[in-house]
Every structure is written in structure tokens, then in C-alpha cells.
């Protein structure tokens, strides 16, 4: 009996010696397999989030993009030892992927928005907890895990924006907003505030242009800005001029506005706001000490800011002159989005004489009530640029006065496109929001 028990113990020992490594291997493989399945999923989640972050950041610096991506992957897979060299990022423009089909609706999405694609790839070694040895099965000492994801930064269409700035004498008045600080803290006069707002907005446009690659058929597109200052008339840097149409127009008129306004051809001006001839205004009113000029659309924002920094207001107010000039300028632009922003501190001169045919307040009401601004928008939106219909808008920002006292501009822009600002910061935020609409959105996928 004793011999039989000893024999059974011997068989059990042999069985244990044979089976234990197998059981240990199953245990190790179960733990490590679960771990690596989770790690693989986490790496992929991290790469997906990294691709969206890199696309949203829209940087052209590969080093900056890899550092950003590493931070996301490290958070999702903290047990890895991922180096920057383990991360590769490929940045491709819409043109590079789709060629001449870039920008065409229905090819890769319904709208055919232009985009920049970022492909993030991570391939790194992970150290096994229980690597294979002579006593058990297991994974290699290091296991390579990888993940790949693509994200696209879709870009809203680039814009032609014309700033139509009131440079009448009242712009020399003081005005301080409710919550102005920083760049707007030491503004002394209204016109200085308006110039500062425009300068800051162009800085943002500059950054948009630097961080995007919008091309159609190899042609680089860029956000552009124009400036139209006006008092009784705009000024082209040499002489004042008028874009309204006159009866018996000779192409040249004197500065005596009270003689010119009764001779405006209202029907022709409203019917064809983007056409017609431009009239030179000879000399200037002796009471006009203004310094400003019209600047055509440009993406040379450094020069643009330098020039408008030297402008100075004086004299009366005729908003329709500025709006007509801006409409013709943006009509000649190459971008599909057109925005005219009117920045004014008061009604057309003089609101108490709105019934007098000699005054701009009369001319403004008559032109706006006849549909001048509606016709500007309609004419602009009849155009197509690169196969797309133009999108146009006129927006009025009033500050330092009750905008309800200017029924002309309210009629021009419409109630939904007019705002009374409470501060220069408020003006800046509004303008930036108008320009930034659809600047970009993200898409995750192949």
C-alpha cells in the first residue's frame, strides 16, 4: 500500500512539473494579452485625439506638432516610453490630395470645403511585464505597438473685407467703453479706437493667412482687407471722389456738396451700384482738415496698418459715399466671401435737415429707402468665383450714439446686421466674429 502511494505522489510530481509551465504560460499570456489589447486601443485613441489636436492647432512646425501629439498619446498610454522620434506627422493640402478636384462640391464632401489634412502615426516599443523565457511562454521582451489617424482642418472660404470708417469731425470726440483695457485702455478719441480695432483685426487675418494653405488649382488664396474712410466724400490719396451717379455728369465737380447732392441721379445710382463712372471732387472744403485715403484690397497688412495709423478726421458725414466705394472694391476681389463693415459714430450730416435736398441726410435716406444696399448685395451675389456663388454682407456697428437715430443705415443693413457697441473691445469682438465665421472646422476620418 505504502509503495502504491509513493508511486502516485511521483506521478503527481511529474504531472505538476509538466503542467505548471503550461498553466503559468496561460496565466501570463492572458494578463499580457489583455494588457496589450488595452494598450493598443489606448494608443489608437491617443493618436486619434492627437490628430484632431494637431489639425486644430494648424501649425506648420513639425516639431511643435510632434510635441503636441506626444502629450496626448502619453496621457492615453502612460506605460509606454514614446519618444518624439516614434511620432511622424504628414501634412497635406487639399490640392496635394485631390488635385484639380480640390474645392469642388460633391467630390470628397457635399460642400467641397478646402482643407489641410494631418496624418499622425505613432510606432513605439512597449516592455512586456512577463517576457518569454526558458520556463514559460510569453511575449517578446519588447512589443511594437502602432496607431494611425487622419484629421482635416476644413477652412471657411477666405474673405474680402472692406472697413468703411466714419472720418467726420465728431470722430475727434472722446469716448470710452464700459470694459476697455489692454490695447484700448489709453484710447483718447473715437477715430483712434477705430484704427486700433482695425489694426488688431488685420493682425488676426494675418495669422489666419500664415496658418492656412488655401489653394484652388495651384492659386494661393488669402484673406484681404480694404479701407474706405469718408466724411462728405472718400479720398483716394490725391483727391476726393464720389461714386454716386449725377445728372449731366461731367466727371468733375467742385467740393460744394450742397450743389452736388441735388444733382444726384438716384435711380441710376440705385440700379447700378457697382458700375457707373467715378466723379472727381475738385479741391476741398476750407473747413476740412482731414487726412485719410482709400486702400484697395491687400494682404500686406503690415503696410496697411502703417498707413491707416496716420489718418485724421474732419468735416461732415455721408455714409453712402463710403458704402458705394467699398462695394466696388470688394466686387473686384478674388475671394468668394465679401464683407462690408461700416463703423460710424453718428447719423449722416445733418439729421435735422433730412428733408432738405442739399444735405447728405436727405440723400442717404432716399438712396437706402430705394434699395441701394439690397442691390449691392444682390449684384455681388450674382457673381461666381471658382465655380462658387459669392456670399456678401453689409454690417453696421454704431458706437457713441443711439443707432435708432440713423434710420438710413438701419434700412441699409437690416435690423439683423446692425449693432450698437458698448466699447472698443465690443467692436473688436463683433468684427472678429463676423470675419471668423466658418474659418475652420475639424473632420476625423480617412
Secondary structure in CASP SS format (residue, H / E / C, confidence):
PFRMAT SS
TARGET T0000
AUTHOR 0000-0000-0000
METHOD secondary structure of the structure
MODEL  1
X C 1.00
X H 1.00
X H 1.00
X H 1.00
X H 1.00
X H 1.00
X H 1.00
X H 1.00
X H 1.00
X H 1.00
X H 1.00
X H 1.00
X H 1.00
X H 1.00
X H 1.00
X H 1.00
X H 1.00
X H 1.00
X H 1.00
X H 1.00
X H 1.00
X H 1.00
X H 1.00
X H 1.00
X H 1.00
X H 1.00
X H 1.00
X H 1.00
X H 1.00
X H 1.00
X H 1.00
X H 1.00
X H 1.00
X H 1.00
X H 1.00
X H 1.00
X H 1.00
X H 1.00
X H 1.00
X H 1.00
X H 1.00
X H 1.00
X H 1.00
X H 1.00
X H 1.00
X H 1.00
X H 1.00
X H 1.00
X H 1.00
X H 1.00
X H 1.00
X H 1.00
X H 1.00
X H 1.00
X H 1.00
X H 1.00
X H 1.00
X C 1.00
X C 1.00
X C 1.00
X C 1.00
X H 1.00
X H 1.00
X H 1.00
X H 1.00
X H 1.00
X H 1.00
X H 1.00
X H 1.00
X H 1.00
X H 1.00
X H 1.00
X H 1.00
X H 1.00
X H 1.00
X H 1.00
X C 1.00
X C 1.00
X C 1.00
X C 1.00
X C 1.00
X C 1.00
X C 1.00
X H 1.00
X H 1.00
X H 1.00
X E 1.00
X E 1.00
X E 1.00
X E 1.00
X E 1.00
X E 1.00
X E 1.00
X H 1.00
X H 1.00
X H 1.00
X H 1.00
X H 1.00
X H 1.00
X H 1.00
X H 1.00
X C 1.00
X C 1.00
X C 1.00
X C 1.00
X C 1.00
X C 1.00
X C 1.00
X C 1.00
X C 1.00
X C 1.00
X C 1.00
X C 1.00
X E 1.00
X E 1.00
X E 1.00
X E 1.00
X E 1.00
X E 1.00
X E 1.00
X E 1.00
X E 1.00
X E 1.00
X E 1.00
X E 1.00
X E 1.00
X E 1.00
X C 1.00
X C 1.00
X C 1.00
X E 1.00
X C 1.00
X C 1.00
X C 1.00
X C 1.00
X C 1.00
X C 1.00
X C 1.00
X E 1.00
X C 1.00
X C 1.00
X E 1.00
X E 1.00
X E 1.00
X E 1.00
X E 1.00
X E 1.00
X E 1.00
X E 1.00
X E 1.00
X E 1.00
X E 1.00
X E 1.00
X E 1.00
X E 1.00
X C 1.00
X C 1.00
X C 1.00
X E 1.00
X E 1.00
X E 1.00
X E 1.00
X E 1.00
X E 1.00
X E 1.00
X E 1.00
X C 1.00
X C 1.00
X H 1.00
X H 1.00
X H 1.00
X H 1.00
X C 1.00
X C 1.00
X C 1.00
X C 1.00
X C 1.00
X C 1.00
X C 1.00
X C 1.00
X C 1.00
X H 1.00
X H 1.00
X H 1.00
X C 1.00
X C 1.00
X C 1.00
X C 1.00
X C 1.00
X H 1.00
X H 1.00
X H 1.00
X H 1.00
X H 1.00
X H 1.00
X H 1.00
X H 1.00
X H 1.00
X H 1.00
X H 1.00
X H 1.00
X H 1.00
X H 1.00
X H 1.00
X H 1.00
X H 1.00
X H 1.00
X H 1.00
X H 1.00
X H 1.00
X H 1.00
X C 1.00
X C 1.00
X E 1.00
X E 1.00
X E 1.00
X C 1.00
X C 1.00
X E 1.00
X E 1.00
X E 1.00
X C 1.00
X C 1.00
X E 1.00
X E 1.00
X E 1.00
X E 1.00
X E 1.00
X E 1.00
X E 1.00
X C 1.00
X C 1.00
X C 1.00
X E 1.00
X E 1.00
X C 1.00
X C 1.00
X C 1.00
X C 1.00
X E 1.00
X E 1.00
X E 1.00
X C 1.00
X C 1.00
X C 1.00
X E 1.00
X C 1.00
X C 1.00
X C 1.00
X C 1.00
X C 1.00
X E 1.00
X E 1.00
X E 1.00
X C 1.00
X C 1.00
X H 1.00
X H 1.00
X H 1.00
X H 1.00
X H 1.00
X H 1.00
X H 1.00
X E 1.00
X C 1.00
X H 1.00
X H 1.00
X H 1.00
X H 1.00
X H 1.00
X H 1.00
X C 1.00
X C 1.00
X C 1.00
X C 1.00
X C 1.00
X C 1.00
X C 1.00
X E 1.00
X E 1.00
X E 1.00
X E 1.00
X C 1.00
X C 1.00
X C 1.00
X C 1.00
X C 1.00
X C 1.00
X C 1.00
X C 1.00
X E 1.00
X C 1.00
X C 1.00
X C 1.00
X E 1.00
X E 1.00
X E 1.00
X E 1.00
X C 1.00
X C 1.00
X H 1.00
X H 1.00
X H 1.00
X H 1.00
X H 1.00
X H 1.00
X H 1.00
X H 1.00
X C 1.00
X C 1.00
X C 1.00
X E 1.00
X C 1.00
X C 1.00
X C 1.00
X C 1.00
X C 1.00
X C 1.00
X H 1.00
X H 1.00
X H 1.00
X H 1.00
X H 1.00
X H 1.00
X H 1.00
X H 1.00
X H 1.00
X H 1.00
X H 1.00
X H 1.00
X H 1.00
X C 1.00
X C 1.00
X C 1.00
X C 1.00
X C 1.00
X E 1.00
X E 1.00
X E 1.00
X E 1.00
X E 1.00
X E 1.00
X E 1.00
X E 1.00
X C 1.00
X C 1.00
X C 1.00
X C 1.00
X C 1.00
X C 1.00
X H 1.00
X H 1.00
X H 1.00
X C 1.00
X C 1.00
X C 1.00
X C 1.00
X C 1.00
X C 1.00
X H 1.00
X H 1.00
X H 1.00
X H 1.00
X H 1.00
X H 1.00
X H 1.00
X H 1.00
X H 1.00
X H 1.00
X C 1.00
X C 1.00
X H 1.00
X H 1.00
X H 1.00
X H 1.00
X H 1.00
X H 1.00
X H 1.00
X H 1.00
X H 1.00
X H 1.00
X C 1.00
X C 1.00
X E 1.00
X E 1.00
X C 1.00
X C 1.00
X E 1.00
X E 1.00
X C 1.00
X E 1.00
X E 1.00
X E 1.00
X E 1.00
X E 1.00
X E 1.00
X E 1.00
X E 1.00
X E 1.00
X C 1.00
X C 1.00
X C 1.00
X H 1.00
X H 1.00
X H 1.00
X C 1.00
X H 1.00
X H 1.00
X H 1.00
X H 1.00
X H 1.00
X H 1.00
X H 1.00
X C 1.00
X H 1.00
X H 1.00
X H 1.00
X E 1.00
X E 1.00
X E 1.00
X E 1.00
X C 1.00
X C 1.00
X H 1.00
X H 1.00
X H 1.00
X H 1.00
X H 1.00
X H 1.00
X H 1.00
X H 1.00
X H 1.00
X H 1.00
X H 1.00
X H 1.00
X H 1.00
X C 1.00
X C 1.00
X C 1.00
X E 1.00
X E 1.00
X E 1.00
X E 1.00
X E 1.00
X C 1.00
X C 1.00
END
